[in-house]
Amino acid sequence: MTVKVALLKSGEEVIADIKEMQVESRVLGYNLRLPYIVNFSNPVVADGKTTADIQFTPWMPVSKDKTIPIPADWVVTIVEPVDKVMDMYVTNVLEKSDD
């Protein structure tokens, strides 16, 4: 399992179990297993720390597919999620998946 957050060209921040699609050493795209958009609301800055409400919304909710391929040129960057977001995703998405 490689849970990462991908920033897409569309501006969406998508958390998923991400795997590279490669041919030889060239990355052609990524397979996003159980992708969800990360939504933040009600940000509050206090004592130099920012807190916010975090919600996950299914990405491509009308698809029956649990793994969705995307081309590499649609990904701006892929990063490690902060611990709280990682824990929420594992608990609320991965552990409840029948996949």
Backbone as CSV, one residue per row, in Angstrom:
resi,resn,N_x,N_y,N_z,CA_x,CA_y,CA_z,C_x,C_y,C_z
1,MET,0.840,-1.171,0.000,0.000,0.000,0.000,0.887,1.238,0.000
2,THR,0.607,2.150,-0.920,1.331,3.403,-1.018,0.324,4.535,-1.081
3,VAL,-0.105,5.005,0.074,-1.093,6.082,0.125,-0.371,7.412,-0.057
4,LYS,-0.807,8.154,-1.064,-0.225,9.457,-1.399,-1.353,10.421,-1.745
5,VAL,-1.004,11.703,-1.807,-1.927,12.726,-2.285,-1.379,13.242,-3.607
6,ALA,-2.221,13.209,-4.634,-1.838,13.705,-5.951,-2.560,15.025,-6.212
7,LEU,-1.796,16.037,-6.608,-2.387,17.282,-7.072,-2.536,17.156,-8.576
8,LEU,-3.775,17.255,-9.051,-4.051,17.110,-10.479,-4.089,18.471,-11.157
9,LYS,-3.964,18.488,-12.464,-4.034,19.735,-13.229,-5.332,20.476,-12.977
10,SER,-6.379,19.752,-12.660,-7.686,20.353,-12.398,-7.717,21.108,-11.073
11,GLY,-6.667,20.943,-10.243,-6.621,21.583,-8.936,-7.105,20.674,-7.820
12,GLU,-7.621,19.505,-8.159,-8.110,18.567,-7.148,-6.940,17.915,-6.420
13,GLU,-7.094,17.770,-5.111,-6.141,17.006,-4.310,-6.799,15.656,-4.043
14,VAL,-6.214,14.603,-4.608,-6.811,13.274,-4.537,-5.914,12.365,-3.706
15,ILE,-6.501,11.750,-2.679,-5.767,10.777,-1.880,-6.169,9.389,-2.359
16,ALA,-5.180,8.505,-2.479,-5.437,7.157,-2.983,-4.235,6.274,-2.717
17,ASP,-4.454,4.983,-2.908,-3.341,4.030,-2.947,-2.833,4.107,-4.386
18,ILE,-1.690,4.745,-4.581,-1.205,5.084,-5.921,-0.061,4.164,-6.352
19,LYS,-0.191,3.645,-7.565,0.848,2.809,-8.165,1.204,3.380,-9.531
20,GLU,2.490,3.379,-9.854,2.939,3.850,-11.163,2.616,2.828,-12.241
21,MET,2.276,3.328,-13.442,2.161,2.492,-14.635,3.409,2.795,-15.457
22,GLN,4.286,1.791,-15.619,5.552,2.007,-16.299,5.720,1.090,-17.495
23,VAL,6.454,1.592,-18.467,6.965,0.787,-19.564,8.455,1.051,-19.557
24,GLU,9.220,-0.030,-19.352,10.654,0.083,-19.125,10.853,1.023,-17.938
25,SER,11.559,2.137,-18.093,11.764,3.031,-16.951,10.943,4.313,-17.071
26,ARG,10.016,4.335,-18.000,9.204,5.532,-18.252,7.840,5.396,-17.584
27,VAL,7.468,6.396,-16.765,6.159,6.414,-16.114,5.144,6.985,-17.106
28,LEU,4.142,6.164,-17.453,3.105,6.592,-18.386,1.881,7.156,-17.684
29,GLY,1.682,6.713,-16.432,0.519,7.155,-15.692,0.505,6.526,-14.323
30,TYR,-0.639,6.632,-13.688,-0.790,6.119,-12.326,-2.131,5.417,-12.190
31,ASN,-2.158,4.365,-11.397,-3.399,3.717,-11.013,-3.760,4.217,-9.616
32,LEU,-4.930,4.816,-9.496,-5.407,5.335,-8.222,-6.459,4.377,-7.683
33,ARG,-6.114,3.642,-6.624,-7.041,2.703,-5.999,-7.779,3.417,-4.881
34,LEU,-9.100,3.365,-4.933,-9.979,4.011,-3.961,-9.666,5.503,-3.823
35,PRO,-9.741,6.254,-4.942,-9.411,7.679,-4.897,-10.532,8.531,-4.290
36,TYR,-10.117,9.468,-3.452,-11.049,10.409,-2.816,-10.470,11.808,-2.896
37,ILE,-11.335,12.797,-3.101,-10.924,14.194,-3.053,-10.842,14.591,-1.582
38,VAL,-9.786,15.312,-1.223,-9.632,15.817,0.136,-10.205,17.230,0.161
39,ASN,-11.245,17.432,0.998,-11.889,18.740,1.137,-11.570,19.321,2.507
40,PHE,-11.197,20.600,2.523,-10.920,21.308,3.764,-11.934,22.431,3.917
41,SER,-12.412,22.642,5.144,-13.302,23.768,5.407,-13.048,24.290,6.815
42,ASN,-13.515,25.494,7.067,-13.393,26.150,8.371,-11.954,26.213,8.881
43,PRO,-11.016,26.698,8.060,-9.635,26.780,8.562,-9.510,27.820,9.670
44,VAL,-8.746,27.481,10.691,-8.498,28.371,11.820,-6.993,28.355,12.099
45,VAL,-6.420,29.549,12.214,-5.005,29.658,12.553,-4.917,30.174,13.982
46,ALA,-4.263,29.397,14.835,-4.073,29.788,16.235,-2.719,29.295,16.705
47,ASP,-1.991,30.149,17.366,-0.671,29.799,17.897,0.257,29.233,16.821
48,GLY,0.167,29.780,15.614,1.040,29.343,14.539,0.660,28.024,13.901
49,LYS,-0.475,27.440,14.304,-0.932,26.168,13.728,-2.262,26.382,13.019
50,THR,-2.426,25.664,11.925,-3.676,25.740,11.176,-4.456,24.452,11.390
51,THR,-5.713,24.595,11.738,-6.606,23.438,11.836,-7.775,23.656,10.880
52,ALA,-8.377,22.564,10.446,-9.509,22.647,9.523,-10.327,21.372,9.620
53,ASP,-11.572,21.458,9.189,-12.395,20.262,9.062,-11.984,19.570,7.767
54,ILE,-11.829,18.255,7.825,-11.402,17.480,6.668,-12.492,16.488,6.305
55,GLN,-12.836,16.446,5.024,-13.813,15.476,4.529,-13.268,14.835,3.259
56,PHE,-13.675,13.592,3.034,-13.322,12.892,1.807,-14.581,12.733,0.965
57,THR,-14.429,13.021,-0.323,-15.512,12.861,-1.287,-15.011,11.896,-2.360
58,PRO,-15.787,10.882,-2.699,-15.325,9.957,-3.746,-14.979,10.715,-5.037
59,TRP,-13.857,10.355,-5.625,-13.475,10.916,-6.917,-14.017,9.964,-7.974
60,MET,-14.745,10.475,-8.935,-15.413,9.670,-9.960,-16.484,8.771,-9.319
61,PRO,-17.431,9.368,-8.593,-18.410,8.578,-7.848,-19.379,7.758,-8.705
62,VAL,-19.484,8.046,-9.983,-20.408,7.285,-10.828,-19.748,6.063,-11.463
63,SER,-18.464,5.850,-11.162,-17.753,4.692,-11.700,-17.852,3.501,-10.760
64,LYS,-18.006,2.298,-11.325,-17.966,1.077,-10.521,-16.523,0.654,-10.241
65,ASP,-15.584,1.202,-10.982,-14.179,0.830,-10.835,-13.612,1.323,-9.508
66,LYS,-12.863,0.449,-8.842,-12.198,0.839,-7.594,-10.803,1.365,-7.868
67,THR,-10.233,1.031,-9.024,-8.937,1.540,-9.440,-9.128,2.282,-10.751
68,ILE,-8.655,3.536,-10.779,-8.850,4.385,-11.945,-7.487,4.837,-12.465
69,PRO,-7.204,4.561,-13.734,-5.929,5.003,-14.304,-6.010,6.465,-14.746
70,ILE,-4.898,7.191,-14.557,-4.811,8.554,-15.078,-3.444,8.715,-15.748
71,PRO,-3.381,9.509,-16.810,-2.099,9.706,-17.484,-1.160,10.567,-16.639
72,ALA,0.128,10.332,-16.768,1.133,11.045,-15.982,1.074,12.555,-16.204
73,ASP,0.714,12.988,-17.407,0.713,14.430,-17.673,-0.448,15.169,-17.004
74,TRP,-1.329,14.458,-16.317,-2.407,15.107,-15.555,-2.031,15.307,-14.097
75,VAL,-0.889,14.782,-13.701,-0.449,14.888,-12.309,0.598,15.995,-12.198
76,VAL,0.320,16.970,-11.323,1.269,18.054,-11.094,2.348,17.577,-10.139
77,THR,1.932,16.940,-9.032,2.877,16.405,-8.057,2.192,15.354,-7.198
78,ILE,2.998,14.518,-6.562,2.502,13.502,-5.635,3.292,13.659,-4.343
79,VAL,2.564,13.731,-3.212,3.206,13.973,-1.921,2.674,13.014,-0.855
80,GLU,3.407,12.982,0.264,2.974,12.220,1.438,1.880,13.004,2.151
81,PRO,0.785,12.348,2.537,-0.226,13.060,3.319,0.252,13.272,4.757
82,VAL,-0.261,14.340,5.385,0.045,14.533,6.805,-0.580,13.377,7.580
83,ASP,-0.053,13.113,8.761,-0.466,11.944,9.540,-1.973,11.878,9.785
84,LYS,-2.584,13.003,10.138,-4.024,13.000,10.429,-4.840,12.592,9.201
85,VAL,-4.475,13.113,8.049,-5.186,12.778,6.807,-4.954,11.314,6.454
86,MET,-3.734,10.844,6.603,-3.419,9.426,6.342,-4.256,8.526,7.242
87,ASP,-4.278,8.820,8.545,-5.038,8.006,9.485,-6.531,7.999,9.150
88,MET,-7.069,9.161,8.809,-8.493,9.242,8.451,-8.796,8.418,7.204
89,TYR,-7.923,8.495,6.205,-8.134,7.748,4.963,-8.066,6.235,5.207
90,VAL,-7.064,5.804,5.940,-6.925,4.369,6.224,-8.132,3.870,7.004
91,THR,-8.523,4.592,8.038,-9.638,4.162,8.899,-10.988,4.228,8.184
92,ASN,-11.240,5.330,7.485,-12.572,5.562,6.905,-12.761,5.038,5.506
93,VAL,-11.673,4.763,4.794,-11.796,4.289,3.412,-11.218,2.883,3.250
94,LEU,-9.919,2.749,3.472,-9.274,1.467,3.199,-9.806,0.340,4.081
95,GLU,-9.932,0.571,5.375,-10.390,-0.495,6.279,-11.852,-0.859,6.082
96,LYS,-12.636,0.048,5.465,-14.056,-0.233,5.231,-14.316,-0.748,3.819
97,SER,-13.273,-0.825,3.013,-13.419,-1.282,1.640,-13.564,-2.804,1.592
98,ASP,-14.422,-3.284,0.703,-14.575,-4.731,0.488,-13.621,-5.200,-0.602
99,ASP,-12.709,-4.363,-0.968,-11.742,-4.604,-2.051,-10.484,-5.255,-1.523
